[in-house]
Amino acid sequence: MDIQLTETKVFDIQRPPCNPVAIYWLKNGAWNYWVFGCRQINSIDVSDGGVFESFIGDLQTATKRGAIIYKSVFPKMTLGYDNLPTNKVEGIKTLLQAVAVKMLVSEKSVTPPVFLDIAVVPGSFILIDTSVDLHNLELTISLPELFNEER
């Protein structure tokens, strides 16, 4: 007796999203995913990682107070999706409680696929009700820290 464990689903995509970003997250032992497209804003957070302050013996001859030793550089990406039904939004909300969040970074022809560990920026998940059953969603992800030379 044959038992079918999977079901084949066919999706008719009229227009694939531009610049798709696929986010995968592990919740309750299963991998969920969503492909964000079109609405993306890339940004970068830069902060002083370390500051060296020298002793100033004579204020009249001092030229500076201290020096920045290195800076921390974190790229971020804000992703958005418009007109999502409520049931899809409820599924995507589980991303906030996920123990692992990854972004697909390889081309579809690469086997096995390559993923990058990311994190959802706390407080960045914004949900806007546009009608009875449709919502706009926006969230910001933080990518791994970029290497920055030290002084």
NORSUL-V630174 format. One record per pair of residues at least 12 apart in sequence whose C-alpha atoms are under 10 Angstrom apart, sorted by the first residue. I is the first residue (numbers start at 1). J is the second residue. If there is no record, write none. Layout:
i,j
I,J
I,J
//
This chain:
i,j
16,37
16,38
17,35
17,36
17,37
17,38
17,39
18,36
18,37
18,38
18,39
18,40
19,35
19,36
19,37
19,38
19,39
19,40
20,34
20,35
20,36
20,37
20,38
20,39
20,40
20,104
21,34
21,35
21,36
21,37
21,38
21,40
21,79
21,103
21,104
21,105
22,34
22,35
22,36
22,37
22,102
22,103
22,104
22,105
22,115
23,35
23,36
23,95
23,101
23,102
23,103
23,104
23,105
23,115
23,116
23,117
23,118
23,141
24,95
24,98
24,100
24,101
24,102
24,103
24,104
24,115
24,116
24,117
24,118
25,92
25,94
25,95
25,96
25,97
25,98
25,99
25,100
25,101
25,102
25,103
25,117
25,118
26,94
26,95
26,97
26,98
26,99
26,100
26,101
26,102
27,94
27,95
27,96
27,97
27,98
27,99
27,100
27,101
28,94
28,97
28,98
28,99
29,98
29,99
31,98
31,100
31,101
32,91
32,92
32,94
32,95
32,98
32,101
33,91
33,92
33,95
33,101
33,102
33,103
34,88
34,91
34,92
34,95
34,103
35,79
35,81
35,103
35,104
36,79
36,80
36,81
36,82
36,138
37,79
37,80
37,81
37,82
38,79
38,80
38,81
38,82
39,78
39,79
39,80
39,81
39,82
39,138
40,77
40,78
40,79
40,80
40,81
40,138
40,139
40,140
41,76
41,77
41,78
41,79
41,80
41,140
42,75
42,76
42,77
42,78
42,79
42,140
42,141
43,74
43,75
43,76
43,77
43,78
43,140
43,142
44,73
44,74
44,75
44,76
44,77
44,142
44,143
44,145
44,146
45,72
45,73
45,74
45,75
45,76
45,142
45,145
46,71
46,72
46,73
46,74
46,75
46,145
47,70
47,71
47,72
47,73
47,74
48,68
48,69
48,70
48,71
48,72
48,73
49,68
49,69
49,70
49,71
49,72
49,73
49,150
50,67
50,68
50,69
50,70
50,71
50,72
50,150
51,66
51,67
51,68
51,69
51,70
51,71
52,65
52,66
52,67
52,68
52,69
52,70
53,65
53,66
53,67
53,68
53,69
54,66
54,67
67,151
68,150
68,151
69,149
69,150
69,151
70,148
70,149
70,150
70,151
71,146
71,147
71,148
71,149
71,150
71,151
72,145
72,146
72,147
72,148
72,149
73,143
73,144
73,145
73,146
73,147
73,148
74,142
74,143
74,144
74,145
74,146
74,147
75,141
75,142
75,143
75,144
75,145
75,146
76,118
76,119
76,120
76,121
76,140
76,141
76,142
76,143
76,144
76,145
77,120
77,121
77,139
77,140
77,141
77,142
77,143
78,120
78,121
78,124
78,125
78,138
78,139
78,140
78,141
78,142
79,125
79,137
79,138
79,139
79,140
79,141
80,125
80,126
80,127
80,136
80,137
80,138
80,139
80,140
81,127
81,135
81,136
81,137
81,138
81,139
82,127
82,128
82,130
82,134
82,135
82,136
82,137
82,138
83,128
83,129
83,130
83,131
83,133
83,134
83,135
83,136
83,137
84,129
84,130
84,133
84,134
84,135
84,136
84,137
85,131
85,132
85,133
85,134
85,135
85,136
86,129
86,132
86,133
86,134
86,135
87,133
87,134
88,134
88,135
89,127
89,134
89,135
89,136
89,137
92,137
93,125
93,127
93,137
95,119
95,120
95,125
96,119
96,120
96,121
96,122
96,123
96,125
97,120
98,119
98,120
99,119
100,117
100,118
100,119
101,115
101,116
101,117
101,118
101,119
101,120
101,141
102,114
102,115
102,116
102,117
102,118
102,119
102,143
103,115
103,116
103,117
103,118
103,119
103,141
103,143
104,116
104,117
116,143
116,144
117,142
117,143
117,144
118,141
118,142
118,143
118,144
119,140
119,141
119,142
119,143
119,144
120,139
120,140
120,141
120,142
120,143
121,139
121,140
121,141
121,142
121,143
122,139
122,140
122,141
122,142
123,139
123,140
124,138
124,139
124,140
124,141
125,137
125,138
125,139
125,140
125,141
126,138
126,139
126,140
127,139
//
